[in-house]
């Protein structure tokens, strides 16, 4: 760009190039420079979560197409999809799924009630904790399968056995997280409540339980996950109905497409249940802010 300037030696006007003033076409191009549009967080997570599963599905399809693994051991994805559609069309899949859901919700309700009661008692009473906590830790170290032979002798192999084992699987994480959540409530909260003259009941319902709600809810989520896993294990070993029985039945008949279809249903249902609890948690604990 050229501007007029007065020279001090002659007092005449002269055309002097200006270094400070930008060229108009260059400024126009800089103003229209391309910038990436930021994506929504949920869309970013979705795009990042799909490549790996799709790569595994493609590898599975290639392995089945070129018979890297025998079709009797690894059926093709389209065969599994066809079996899944047949089971859904006949209603057999939903019948087994209904039975499994009834079992898991009955056991989870029992384990949740017992776990919350036990966790609250250990968290609020030091004497009760001293008597019960060591035994609780010892019992919690024994997996669900470890209790199966003893409970089969005591309860038989009917629905009571399955509900009790599922309840035990849910009880441990719920009781542990409830106890730890109550134990780790900051002492400053209690001191401030005492300064304001809150009664013991008001202290519990307005200070202690709200402060411990996050770990308690995490325990409930873990409890449901453990209950669902225990259900599949129990149905694999002692059941004639349910999704676990479908897996065993398919393995006995060497119908691996049936086995994989049942496994897919187990994974989808477990994911949906955990996602539902996560959405409820977001509503209950929406006041929290992430640390990072």
Protein Blocks (a to p, Z undefined) as FASTA:
>chain_A
ZZddddfklopacddddfklccfklmmmmmmpccdddddfklmmmmmmmmmmmmmmmmmm
mmmmnomacfklmccfklmmmmmmmmmmnommmmmmmmmmmmmmmmmmmmmmmmmmmmmm
mmmmmklmmmmmmmmmmmmmpcfklmmmmmmmmnojafklmmmmmmmmmmmmmmmmmmmm
mmmpcfklmmmmmmnopafklmmmmmmmmmmmmmmmmmmmmmmmmmmmmmmmmmmmncce
djklmmmmmmmnopaklmmmmmmmmmmmmmmmmmmmmmmmmmmmmmpccfZZ
